[in-house]
Amino acid sequence: MTSKEYIASHDGQIARLEQVMTALAEAQVKTGKAEAKLFTAMAELARSQAETAAATRSLTRQWKAYLNTLRKN
């Protein structure tokens, strides 16, 4: 392999590496944005679950109070 061929081959490898690195950087940005969306969704889900648990406890207390008002045979 002549030095010109070697340099051309090397330049081609560097160009491909630059393309791969650019694609990787773009993927990291997309992943970061997706991660932020996921974090927001998970936080909303946690709030919703807490509200549901509180409502369930309240309904349980109301149901028990109602059952206590029924006549016992």
C-alpha positions in Angstrom: 0.0 0.0 0.0 1.4 3.4 -1.0 1.5 6.3 1.4 -1.3 8.0 -0.6 -3.5 4.9 -0.4 -2.8 4.6 3.3 -3.6 8.3 3.9 -6.8 8.0 1.8 -7.8 4.8 3.8 -7.1 6.6 7.0 -9.1 9.7 6.0 -12.0 7.4 5.1 -11.9 5.7 8.4 -11.8 9.1 10.2 -14.7 10.4 8.1 -16.8 7.3 9.0 -15.8 7.7 12.7 -17.0 11.3 12.6 -20.3 10.2 11.2 -20.7 7.6 13.9 -19.8 10.1 16.6 -22.3 12.6 15.2 -25.0 9.9 15.1 -24.1 8.9 18.7 -24.4 12.5 19.9 -27.8 12.9 18.2 -29.0 9.7 19.8 -27.8 10.9 23.2 -29.8 14.1 22.8 -32.9 12.2 21.8 -32.4 9.8 24.8 -32.0 12.7 27.2 -35.3 14.3 25.9 -37.1 10.9 26.2 -35.7 10.4 29.7 -37.0 13.8 30.7 -40.4 13.0 29.4 -40.4 9.6 31.2 -39.4 11.3 34.4 -42.3 13.8 34.1 -44.7 10.9 33.3 -43.4 8.9 36.3 -43.8 11.8 38.6 -47.4 12.4 37.4 -48.1 8.7 37.9 -46.8 8.8 41.4 -49.0 11.8 42.2 -52.0 10.0 40.7 -51.3 6.8 42.7 -51.1 8.8 45.9 -54.4 10.5 45.1 -56.0 7.1 44.4 -54.7 5.6 47.6 -56.1 8.5 49.6 -59.5 8.2 47.9 -59.4 4.4 48.5 -58.7 5.0 52.2 -61.6 7.5 52.4 -64.0 5.2 50.7 -63.0 2.4 53.0 -63.7 4.5 56.0 -67.1 5.6 54.6 -68.0 2.0 53.8 -67.1 0.8 57.3 -69.1 3.6 58.8 -72.1 2.7 56.6 -71.8 -1.0 57.6 -71.8 0.1 61.3 -75.2 1.8 60.8 -76.9 -1.4 59.6 -78.9 -3.4 62.0 -77.3 -6.5 63.3 -79.4 -9.6 63.4 
